[in-house]
Amino acid sequence: MNDRIKKLREQSLSTRPSISPERARIVTEAYRRPEVERASIPVQRALVFQALMEQKSIFIDEGELVVGERGPAHKATPTYPEVCCHSLEDLETLNSRPKTSYAVDEETLRLYHDEIIPFWRGRSMRERIFAEMRPEWKAAYEAGIFTEFMEQRAPGHTVLGDKIYHQGLLDIIKDIEEAQAQLDFLNDPDALDKQEELKAMAICARALITYARRHAELARQMAAVEKDPQRRRELEKIADVCDWVPARAPRDFWEALQYYWFVHVGVTTEYNTWDSFNPGRLDQHLYPFYKKG
């Protein structure tokens, strides 16, 4: 283990996890917008994802070569009020419990009290699901006979294929546009639904490209003031990588790994899969790039 990895590992182990309200704020503001409220469900979610990719805080820490975080800092965990809106009591418990605690500051509590909880009361997926359950089910749940694992997160355990190692998102957007052009609104009763799904896919692809290019811009800004020559070269390389992927297919190992990581961060930022988004056979996907050197 080299010094870079040792330092990053120690940082990960020593940093206390915290709750970040940033995602909840961006999502809530996005769902308040009239154009989002009027849109179909797929496009709604795509526009909210676009807002996240355009607005969420980004940073590149000392020594990092592959960039991108779910939260605005290391181990700053976002919340997902559209899935399950935590109460103030939930947040206080997270802050004070002795095992696996998450730091919750006063600003987070204030934001939840003033904005997040009032907007999402009665709207979250958890509340909508529980409203449909029979009294017997609720009684068993309250008694602790079972827990509902999915009440606070979206379905995960999804396995990624190898498409991203052969196509950039610009290529995928072109495929989407071709599929849109082939829709048959006269004979296909599902054509309108397909149109909305394809529209949402294109919005998400462009949003992830924007997110990557924000990192490229930040890396160049940091390189311009970096005094250490080696780190300056690394930051310039990070900028080049983030300009290229995920917009285009990766050409080398660094670009392939960064492309995958942007996709992973995008998926786990869009919905709380509890990070159970599987890269698939990452060894097989990356080996051709590794072999090239």
N, C-alpha and C positions, 0 to 999 in steps of 0.2 A: 504494500500500500504506500503510494507516494505521499509527499507532504500535502499536496493539494487535496487529495481525497481524505487524508487524516483530518485536516482542518474543517472541511465541509461536513464530515461525519460527526466530529465533535460538536460543531455548531448545531446539527440536527438533534443530537442527543441532549444537549444542555439547554436548548431553547424551550421554554414552557409553552405549550399550545395555548392559543387564544381564540376567542370568537371575534370575527370581523363582521360588522353589519353592512359593509359596503355593497355586497351583492344584493342583499335584501332591499337596500335603498334604491339601487339602480333598477331592479326588477319592479319594485312598487311604482316608481316614477314612470317606467315604461308602460305598465298596464293602465296607467291613468290617461295616457295619450289617446285622443279620439281615434286616430288612424289605427292604433293597435286594437282598441275596443271593437271597432267595426270589422276587423279582418277575420278570416277563417281561422280555426284553431291552429293548423300548421303554420300559417303566416304570422299569427300572433306570436307563437313561440319563436319563430325565426327573427322577428323584429326585436323581441326581447333579447335574444342571443346577440343580435347585432349591437344593441345598446351596451351589453356587457363587454363585448370585444372592443368597442370604441371608447368606453369610459372607465373600465376597471383599472386600478393602479397597476403599474408594472415596475419592476426593478431588476437590476442585474447585480448580483452580489459579488464581492471580491472572490476571485478564483473560479467563478462559474464559467463553463464553456457551453453547456446546454441550458437554455434559458426558458423561463415561463413558470408561473406559480398560480395556483387557484386563488390565493388571497394576496393582500398587499404586502405581505412579509412572510418570512419563514414560519411555517406552522400556524399561520393565521387562517382559521377555518371559516369559510363562508357559510351562511345559512340560507335555507330554501323555504321561505314562508308560503309559497304557493303549494308546496307539498304538505308541510306541517309547520304551522306558525307557533313557535315556542312562546309560552307565557313568561312573565317576569319571574315567576317562581321557578320555572325551568332554568332560566338563565342564572339565577342566583344559586341554584343547586349545582349547575355545571361549574360555577366559580368556586364553590366551597367544598365540594365533595372530596374526600381524601384520596380516592383513586381516579386516575385519568381525568383530572380536573382541567378546565379551560378557563383562562383568565377572561373576565367580562368587565369592561370598564363602565364608568358612569355614562359616558356618551352613548354606548350601545344600549344601555337600559333606557335612557331618555328617548332615543330614536324609536325603540320598540314601543314604548308607552305612548308617544305622541303620533307616530306615523304608521309603523308596520302593523301592529296589532289591530288598530281601528280599521285599516283598509282590508286586511285579510280575514277579519272575523266573519265566519260563515262562508268563506270563499275557498278555503284551502281544500286540497284533495282529501286530506284526512277527515275533515269535518263532513264533507259530502259523502264519503264512504260510510262513516259511522252513523250518519243520519238514516242510511238505508238498512242498517243491521237490525235484526230482531232483538227484543228484550232479553231473550235467553242467551244470545251470543254476548251481549253487553254485560250481563251478569257474570258469565263465566270469565270474561276478559277482566272485569273489575276484581274478581276474586283471585286472579293470578293463575287460573288453571292453564292458560296459555298466553303467549304474547303475540302480537301481530307485527312481525319483523318489518313488513312493508309500510307501516303507518308513517314512518319518518323518512322514507327514501324511495326513489324510483327503482324499477327493476334493473338489476345489474347483470353481472356474469355474461357479458356480451364479448364475443371473440372477434377480433379484427382479422381481416384477410390480408392479402398482399397488394391490393390495388394501389395503395398510396406509394408503393415503391416503384411503380411503373407509370403512374399518371400524377401530374400536378393538379391542383384544384382548378386551374384554368382549363385544363383538358376535360375535367369532370363537368365544369360549367358548360363547355361546348357540347358535351354529351346530353346534358340537361336541355339545352336549347334545341337540339335536334329532336329529342323526345317531345318537347312542347310543340314543335312544328308538325309532328305526326299525330297529334291528338285528333280524334274523330268525334266531334261534338254531335253529329247527326245520328250516328249509329252506336256509340258507346255511352251507356247511361252513367258510367263512372268517370267520364272525361273531365267533368268539372272538378271532381275531387282530385283526380290525377293532376290537373293543372295547378291547383292550390298546393299540392305536395311538392311538385317540381319547382314552383315559384319559391317555396320555403327553402328547398334544398339549395337553390342558387344564392339566396340571401345569406344562408349560413356559410356557404363556401367563400363568398366574398368577405364576410365578416372575419373569418379566420385568417384570411390573407391580410386584412387590415391589422389584426392583432399582431401578426408576425412582423409586419413592416413598422409598427410602433416600436418593437424591440430593436429593429435595425436602426431606426432613428436615434433611439436612446443610446445604443452602443456607439454610434458615431459621435454623439455629443460627449460621451465619457472618454472616448479615445482622444478627442481633441484637447482634453485637459490632463490626460494621464501622463505622469512623469516617467514611469517605468517602461522602457522600450518593449520588453517582452509582453507586458500586459496590454500595451497599446496595440501591438500586432494582434493579440488575441481578440481584443474588442473590435478591431477592424474586420477580422475574420468572422466574428459573430454577426456583424452587420451584413456582410456579404451573404452568409448562410441564410439569415432571416429575410433578406431580400429575395433569395432564390426559392426557398421552400417556406410554406407549402404551395406557393403559386405554381411551381414547376416540379417535375419529377426529380428526385435526388440523384446526384452524380457521384457521390462518395459517401463514406461511412458517417462522417460528421453530419452531412445534410440528411441522410436517411434517419439517423437517430433523432435529430432535431425535428424533422417532419413528424415522426411518430409522436414525439412528446407534445408538439402543438396540438395534434389530434386528441391525445389523451387529456390534456388540460381543457380543451374545448368541450369534450364530452362530459367531463366531470364538473365543469363549470355550468353547463347548460342545465343539467339535472343531477340530483344527488344519487349517484349510483354507488355511493360508499366506496368509491375508487375501485370497484370491481369491474373495471373495463380491461379486458385481457388483450394483450398485444398479439395473441396467437403464437405461432411458431417464430418468435422473434429471432431465434438463432438461425433458422433457415432464411428468414427474410433479410437479415443483416449480413449473413456470411459472404454473399457475392461482393458486397461493398467492402467488407473487411479484407477479403482476399485480394482485391485490387490495390489495397494499401492507401 
